[in-house]
Amino acid sequence: MTTSNPPSPLLPARRRRHARLIAALTTLIGACAEAAGEVYGPIAAAPPDQEGVEVQTLSCNRVGMSAPLLLDLARSEDATRWPDAVVREVAASRRTYAARVALADAHDAAHRTASGPGRGPVPPPSAESGAWMELVSAGDEVAACWRDDPQQAAALVRELTAGGELVVDEVLDTAVDAMVVCGLLGLAEARTMATVDPSAAAELCLTATPYLTLAVTLASADLD
């Protein structure tokens, strides 16, 4: 009698893996529109000859304050729901990080051999720092490209991951993070402006929504 290892469980599609985050982002997008509506609605309803219009900025404050906690909780819930995927992602991240560090060390060694000991007054970033910077740069580049041309962005992801120093999900997740940060920065500024200039706060809430929407798209994207 022979035995064999059980088949590995199927990994979830990205929209399932990040379902709680996607739902939280969608809720946040709606909250941004609601916050802007509390400012613009009273202005639209006021008589044309009314000079001062009282508006509400409570939602602008609330969305700016609650957004980071909402998204952190959603990420934690997704990780709890898909522990096998988390294990796989951590292992892949360690592997690609080591590959990027090794590649950076090799380039640095070649540079030292070619240029001699003099390397200028400002030392270059360490291989470890360079490895993280490469991942962040890849995520930023993909997010910026996806906004204009998703097909070209998908091709860019495949190009960036062809050498094995990055994997597809890692790049897409970093692109999600980049868009989330941009959206949260806008909401934080909206919260600051709420008591000073309600209209500006409303506009900042709306300005955050394209970043959050793109984060949803990237979190859902499956290149396969």
C-alpha positions in Angstrom: 0.0 0.0 0.0 1.4 3.4 -1.0 0.5 6.8 0.4 0.9 10.1 -1.1 0.8 13.6 0.2 -2.6 15.3 0.2 -3.0 17.9 -2.5 -2.4 21.5 -1.4 -5.5 23.5 -0.8 -6.4 25.8 -3.6 -5.3 29.4 -2.9 -8.0 32.0 -2.9 -8.5 34.5 -5.8 -7.2 37.9 -4.8 -10.8 39.3 -4.4 -11.4 36.5 -1.9 -8.1 36.9 -0.2 -8.6 40.6 0.3 -12.4 40.5 0.6 -12.6 42.3 4.0 -10.2 45.0 2.8 -12.1 45.5 -0.4 -15.4 45.8 1.5 -13.8 48.3 4.0 -12.4 50.4 1.1 -15.9 50.4 -0.5 -17.4 51.5 2.7 -14.8 54.2 3.0 -15.5 55.5 -0.5 -19.2 55.8 0.4 -18.3 57.6 3.6 -16.2 60.1 1.6 -19.2 60.9 -0.6 -21.5 61.2 2.4 -19.0 63.6 4.1 -18.8 65.8 1.0 -22.6 65.7 0.7 -23.1 67.1 4.2 -21.1 70.1 3.0 -22.4 70.6 -0.5 -26.1 69.6 0.2 -27.0 72.5 2.5 -25.2 74.9 0.1 -27.3 73.6 -2.8 -30.5 73.8 -0.8 -29.9 77.4 0.5 -31.8 80.3 -1.2 -29.7 82.1 -3.8 -29.6 85.3 -1.7 -28.4 83.6 1.5 -24.9 84.7 2.4 -23.8 82.3 5.1 -24.8 78.6 5.0 -24.4 76.3 7.9 -22.9 73.0 7.0 -21.9 69.9 8.8 -18.3 68.7 9.0 -18.7 65.9 11.5 -18.4 63.2 8.8 -15.3 64.8 7.4 -13.7 64.4 10.8 -15.1 61.0 11.4 -13.9 59.5 8.1 -10.4 60.9 8.5 -10.1 59.6 12.0 -11.7 56.1 11.5 -10.2 55.2 8.1 -6.8 53.8 9.3 -8.4 51.7 12.0 -11.1 50.4 9.6 -8.5 49.3 7.1 -6.1 47.8 9.6 -9.0 45.8 11.1 -10.0 44.6 7.6 -6.5 43.4 6.8 -6.3 41.6 10.1 -9.6 39.8 9.4 -8.4 38.8 5.9 -5.3 37.3 7.4 -7.3 35.3 10.0 -9.6 34.0 7.3 -6.8 32.8 5.0 -3.9 31.6 7.2 -2.5 29.3 4.5 -2.3 32.2 2.1 -0.5 34.3 4.7 2.1 31.5 5.3 2.7 31.3 1.5 3.0 35.1 1.2 5.5 35.4 4.1 7.6 32.6 2.6 7.5 34.2 -0.8 8.4 37.6 0.6 11.4 36.2 2.4 12.6 34.4 -0.7 12.3 37.4 -3.0 13.8 39.7 -0.4 16.9 37.4 -0.2 17.1 37.3 -3.9 17.0 41.1 -4.2 19.7 41.4 -1.5 21.9 38.8 -3.3 21.5 40.6 -6.6 22.3 44.0 -5.0 25.4 42.5 -3.3 26.5 41.2 -6.7 26.0 44.5 -8.4 27.9 46.3 -5.5 30.8 43.9 -5.8 31.0 44.4 -9.5 30.9 48.2 -9.1 33.7 48.1 -6.5 35.8 46.0 -8.8 35.2 48.3 -11.8 35.6 51.6 -10.0 38.1 50.8 -7.2 37.9 51.8 -3.6 36.8 55.5 -4.1 33.0 55.5 -3.9 32.3 59.2 -3.2 31.4 61.1 0.0 27.9 59.7 0.2 27.7 55.9 0.5 25.0 54.1 -1.5 22.1 52.5 0.3 22.8 49.1 1.8 21.7 46.0 -0.1 18.9 45.4 2.5 17.6 49.0 2.1 17.9 48.7 -1.6 15.8 45.5 -1.6 12.9 47.2 0.2 13.2 50.3 -2.0 13.0 48.1 -5.1 9.7 46.6 -4.0 8.2 49.9 -3.0 9.3 51.4 -6.4 7.8 48.5 -8.3 4.5 49.0 -6.5 4.4 52.7 -7.1 5.2 52.2 -10.8 2.5 49.5 -11.3 -0.1 51.7 -9.5 0.7 54.7 -11.6 0.6 52.6 -14.8 -2.6 50.8 -13.9 -4.5 54.1 -13.6 -3.8 54.9 -17.3 -3.5 51.5 -19.0 -4.4 48.3 -17.0 -3.2 46.0 -19.8 0.2 47.7 -19.9 0.4 47.6 -16.1 -0.3 43.8 -16.1 2.5 43.4 -18.7 4.7 45.5 -16.4 4.0 43.3 -13.4 5.0 40.2 -15.5 8.2 42.0 -16.6 9.1 43.0 -13.0 8.6 39.5 -11.7 10.3 37.6 -14.5 13.6 37.4 -12.7 12.3 35.9 -9.5 13.3 38.9 -7.3 9.6 39.8 -7.0 6.3 37.9 -7.2 3.0 39.0 -8.7 1.0 39.2 -5.5 3.8 41.0 -3.7 4.0 43.7 -6.4 0.2 44.1 -6.5 -0.2 44.2 -2.8 2.5 46.9 -2.6 0.6 48.9 -5.2 -2.5 48.6 -3.1 -0.6 49.9 -0.1 0.6 52.9 -2.1 -2.9 53.9 -3.2 -4.3 53.4 0.3 -1.6 55.6 1.8 -2.4 58.3 -0.8 -6.1 58.1 0.1 -5.4 58.2 3.8 -3.2 61.3 3.5 -6.0 63.1 1.7 -8.5 62.2 4.4 -6.1 63.2 7.2 -5.8 66.6 5.5 -9.6 66.8 5.1 -9.9 66.3 8.8 -7.4 69.2 9.4 -9.3 71.5 7.1 -12.8 70.7 8.3 -13.0 73.5 10.9 -11.1 76.0 8.7 -12.6 75.5 5.2 -15.5 73.0 5.0 -15.6 73.2 1.2 -11.9 72.3 0.9 -12.4 69.5 3.4 -15.3 68.1 1.2 -13.1 68.3 -1.9 -10.3 66.5 -0.2 -12.7 63.7 0.8 -13.7 63.4 -2.9 -10.1 63.6 -4.0 -9.2 60.6 -1.9 -11.8 58.3 -3.6 -9.9 57.7 -6.9 -7.0 56.3 -4.9 -9.2 54.1 -2.8 -11.1 52.9 -5.9 -7.8 52.0 -7.6 -6.8 50.2 -4.4 -10.0 48.1 -4.8 -9.1 47.3 -8.4 -5.5 46.3 -7.5 -6.7 44.2 -4.6 -9.1 42.4 -6.9 -6.7 41.9 -9.8 -5.7 38.4 -10.8 -3.3 38.3 -13.7 -4.0 34.6 -14.2 
